[in-house]
Amino acid sequence: MNEQIRCPEVRVVDADGEQLGVMPTSEAQLKADDSGLDLVEVSASATPPVCRIMDYGKFRYEQRKKQAEAKKKQTVIEVKEIKLRPKTEKHDLDFKIKNIRKFLSSNNKVKVTLRFRGREIVYANSLGREVLVKIGEALEDVGVILQQPKMEGRQMVMFVGPKAT
């Protein structure tokens, strides 16, 4: 920006977007000073570098406004977790499935964790996988299984995401 530009020659674009051509940096700086604006290096990798005559403060302000607007529009996807045991009763399982549906409807991913304690680990591949598959089938209309059930230590984990519309 301004005196910090070290190149001997630059291609200059004025405030209206018109090309002024290639000129020495000192001459470009004088033109910027005459119009009461700043000389800003836009593309340093070009040969010669491209500089633009603009109000740098206003430019930075507009950039911040655009970033704030973009941040406002972006959606944050949270990962909610539901924990179960292999011998969870049907009513409790239905209640957990209802909660998963609620999470999926608000566009969150859900991590379904089936924890095995003590000797329950023996039933991991049979009873445990069966419970998670049953949950997956119950949620087919609103969600899609992102990661199939897999063991992580003493717990089996499955990820469910909202169905793309």
C-alpha positions as CSV (number, residue, x, y, z in Angstrom):
1,M,0.0,0.0,0.0
2,N,1.3,3.5,-0.9
3,E,5.0,3.9,-0.1
4,Q,5.4,0.3,0.9
5,I,5.2,-0.8,-2.8
6,R,8.8,-1.6,-3.8
7,C,8.4,-2.4,-7.5
8,P,9.9,0.1,-10.0
9,E,6.9,-0.2,-12.4
10,V,3.2,-1.1,-11.8
11,R,0.1,-1.5,-13.9
12,V,-2.4,1.0,-12.5
13,V,-6.2,0.8,-12.4
14,D,-8.1,4.0,-11.3
15,A,-11.0,4.2,-8.9
16,D,-13.6,3.8,-11.7
17,G,-11.9,0.6,-12.8
18,E,-10.3,2.0,-15.9
19,Q,-6.8,0.9,-16.9
20,L,-4.3,3.8,-16.8
21,G,-1.5,1.5,-18.1
22,V,2.0,0.7,-16.9
23,M,3.9,3.5,-15.2
24,P,6.6,4.1,-12.6
25,T,5.5,3.6,-9.0
26,S,6.3,7.2,-8.0
27,E,4.0,8.5,-10.8
28,A,1.2,6.1,-9.8
29,Q,1.6,7.3,-6.2
30,L,1.3,10.9,-7.3
31,K,-1.9,10.2,-9.2
32,A,-3.3,8.5,-6.1
33,D,-2.3,11.4,-3.9
34,D,-3.9,13.9,-6.3
35,S,-7.2,12.1,-6.1
36,G,-6.9,11.8,-2.3
37,L,-6.9,8.0,-2.4
38,D,-4.5,5.2,-1.7
39,L,-2.4,3.1,-4.1
40,V,-3.1,-0.5,-3.2
41,E,-1.2,-3.5,-4.6
42,V,-4.0,-5.9,-5.8
43,S,-2.0,-8.6,-7.6
44,A,1.7,-8.9,-6.6
45,S,2.3,-12.1,-8.7
46,A,1.5,-10.4,-12.0
47,T,4.2,-8.9,-14.2
48,P,4.3,-6.0,-13.6
49,P,2.3,-6.0,-10.3
50,V,-1.2,-4.6,-10.6
51,C,-2.1,-1.6,-8.3
52,R,-5.5,0.1,-7.8
53,I,-6.3,3.6,-6.7
54,M,-8.9,3.3,-4.0
55,D,-10.0,4.4,-0.5
56,Y,-8.3,1.6,1.5
57,G,-10.2,2.3,4.7
58,K,-13.5,2.0,2.9
59,F,-12.3,-1.1,1.1
60,R,-11.4,-2.8,4.4
61,Y,-14.8,-1.8,5.9
62,E,-16.7,-3.3,3.0
63,Q,-14.6,-6.5,3.3
64,R,-15.5,-6.8,7.0
65,K,-19.1,-6.3,6.2
66,K,-19.0,-9.1,3.5
67,Q,-17.3,-11.5,5.9
68,A,-19.9,-10.7,8.7
69,E,-22.7,-11.4,6.2
70,A,-21.2,-14.6,5.0
71,K,-20.7,-15.7,8.6
72,K,-24.3,-14.9,9.4
73,K,-25.5,-17.1,6.5
74,Q,-23.4,-20.2,7.3
75,T,-25.0,-23.1,9.1
76,V,-23.2,-24.9,11.9
77,I,-23.8,-28.6,12.0
78,E,-23.6,-30.0,15.5
79,V,-23.0,-33.6,16.4
80,K,-25.5,-34.7,19.0
81,E,-24.9,-38.0,20.9
82,I,-27.4,-40.6,22.1
83,K,-26.1,-43.3,24.5
84,L,-27.7,-46.7,24.8
85,R,-27.1,-50.1,26.4
86,P,-27.6,-53.4,24.6
87,K,-30.5,-54.4,26.9
88,T,-32.4,-51.0,26.6
89,E,-36.1,-51.7,26.7
90,K,-38.3,-51.1,23.6
91,H,-40.2,-48.1,25.1
92,D,-36.9,-46.4,26.1
93,L,-35.5,-47.2,22.6
94,D,-38.5,-45.6,20.9
95,F,-38.0,-42.5,23.1
96,K,-34.4,-42.3,22.0
97,I,-35.3,-42.7,18.4
98,K,-37.9,-39.9,18.8
99,N,-35.0,-37.7,20.1
100,I,-32.8,-38.7,17.2
101,R,-35.6,-37.7,14.8
102,K,-35.8,-34.3,16.5
103,F,-32.0,-33.8,16.1
104,L,-32.1,-34.8,12.4
105,S,-35.0,-32.5,11.7
106,S,-32.9,-29.6,12.9
107,N,-30.1,-30.6,10.6
108,N,-27.7,-32.1,13.2
109,K,-25.7,-35.2,12.9
110,V,-26.2,-37.9,15.6
111,K,-23.7,-40.2,17.1
112,V,-25.4,-43.3,18.4
113,T,-23.2,-45.0,21.1
114,L,-24.0,-48.4,22.4
115,R,-21.9,-49.0,25.6
116,F,-21.1,-52.5,26.8
117,R,-20.3,-53.1,30.5
118,G,-18.7,-56.2,32.0
119,R,-19.6,-59.4,30.2
120,E,-22.1,-57.7,27.8
121,I,-19.1,-57.3,25.4
122,V,-19.7,-60.9,24.4
123,Y,-22.9,-59.8,22.7
124,A,-21.3,-56.9,20.8
125,N,-21.4,-58.4,17.3
126,S,-24.8,-60.1,17.6
127,L,-27.1,-58.2,19.9
128,G,-25.3,-54.8,19.7
129,R,-25.2,-54.6,15.9
130,E,-28.9,-55.8,15.8
131,V,-29.9,-52.8,18.0
132,L,-28.1,-50.3,15.9
133,V,-29.4,-51.8,12.7
134,K,-32.9,-51.6,14.1
135,I,-32.4,-47.9,14.9
136,G,-31.0,-47.3,11.4
137,E,-34.1,-48.9,9.8
138,A,-36.4,-46.8,12.0
139,L,-34.7,-43.6,10.9
140,E,-34.6,-44.4,7.1
141,D,-37.3,-41.9,6.3
142,V,-35.6,-38.9,7.9
143,G,-31.9,-39.8,8.0
144,V,-29.1,-41.7,6.3
145,I,-26.4,-43.8,8.0
146,L,-23.1,-41.9,7.5
147,Q,-21.0,-44.5,9.3
148,Q,-22.0,-48.2,9.8
149,P,-21.8,-49.6,13.3
150,K,-18.2,-50.2,14.4
151,M,-16.5,-51.1,17.7
152,E,-14.4,-48.5,19.5
153,G,-13.1,-50.1,22.6
154,R,-16.0,-51.2,24.8
155,Q,-18.6,-49.3,22.8
156,M,-20.1,-49.6,19.3
157,V,-20.6,-46.3,17.4
158,M,-22.8,-45.4,14.4
159,F,-23.2,-41.9,12.8
160,V,-26.6,-40.8,11.3
161,G,-27.0,-37.6,9.3
162,P,-30.1,-35.8,8.0
163,K,-31.4,-36.9,4.6
164,A,-30.5,-34.4,1.8
165,T,-33.6,-32.8,0.4
